Amino acid sequence: MQNTILFDLDGTLIDSTEAILESFEVAYSVQKTQKPSIDKILSLIGHPLSFMFEHLGVPKNRVDDFVNSYKNHYRTISRAKTVLLPNAKDALIEAKKFAKLGVVTTKTARYSKELLIHLEVMNFFETLIGFEDVINPKPDPEPILKAMHHLNAIPEKTWMIGDTCLDIISANQSEIKSVAVSCGYGKLEELERCTSHIKDNSFEAVKFIQSYIFKSKEIIV
């Protein structure tokens, strides 16, 4: 099977908003610092935690303390407070019919695998690339290129599905095609500046890719 589809996690396949926000609240509480607004936190989801805390105003020399406080709490609640987004499992079932599947996320790979096993969908994926697996996370192409290497993926037959411009930029720099979904954390007006391929959710994105592939074969024939 030559087709490959790579998925982002948060906002694309899963909703862990409650766990994320609670873990931020605990981190700021433990570090005895006033928590920023929810909107500011949500606007940065998709970036690594260290980037998020630094851009929320945490001094560089304290970022690691905040990240550790966050992770210590997140790992205890992530399973209970994370759910699959509507249509996400249907998207994976459909995608598996015609493509190899992988995950490319800025979340910690270990926690991501645990979550996907808990949600009973890890078996759909042949690889998962997380934050600790790369030097340069999205929007750098490194995570996508590493996932493609693991899957022996062909660039012209590889797609990325994600909910932020980080995913789309990473895909563009990896010279693969992409589809954005509007069900996540990226604002529609931002996504429209990154791509013309925007669907409501991952299932609609998969159906779009499937249709694109089918039409391409018709043209070749």
Residue, then its C-alpha position, 0 to 999 in steps of 0.5 A: m500500500q503506497n498511500t500514507i496519511l499522517f494525523d496530528l492529535d489534539g484538535t484533529l483526532i482527540d479532545s484533551t482540552e480539559a486535561i490541558l487546561e487543568s494541567f496548566e492551572v496546576a502548573y501555575s498554582v504549584q509555581k505560585t504564579q498567576k495563570p494566563s487567560i484560557d484564550k491565550i493558552l488555547s491559542l498556543i496549543g500545537h506548540p511544545l509545552s516549553f514554547m507555550f510557557e515561554h510565550l505565556g510570559v514564563p522566564k526562560n530559567r523557570v520554563d522547565d519547572f512549569v513544564n515538569s509541574y504540568k507533566n506531573h499532573y497531566r499524566t495522572i488525568s490525561r486518560a480520564k479527561t481525553v476523548l476521541l473527537p466525533n467521527a475520529k474513529d470512523a476516519l481511521i477505519e476509512a483511512k486504513k482501507f487505502a493508506k498506511l497511517g501514522v501520528v505526528t504530534t508535539k505531545t510527548a510520544r509516551y503519553s500519546k501512545e498510552l492515550l491512544i491505547h486507552l482510546e482503543v485506536m493505537n492499532f490503526f497506526e504503524t508509527l507515532i512521532g512525538f516531541e522527544d523523537v525529534i530535535n525540531p518539532k512542527p512547523d519544522p519538517e523533521p517530524i513528518l520526514k521521520a514518520m515518512h522514513h519509518l513508513n517508507a512513504i512516498p512524498e507524492k502519495t503522503w498526506m498530513i491532516g491537522d488543525t493548525c497552520l503548524d501542521i500545514i507548514s510542516a507538510n509544505q516543507s516536507e513536500i507532501k499534501s495536506v488537509a486542515v480541519s476546523c474542529g480543533y484549535g486553529k482559527l478558520e481565518e488562520l487556516e485559510r491563510c495556510t491552505s485551501h483544503i479545509k474540512d470540518n473534521s478528520f472523517e471529511a478530510v479522509k473522504f477528501i483525500q480518498s476522492y482526490i486519489f480516486k480522481s487522480k487514478e481516473i486521470i492517469v487511466 
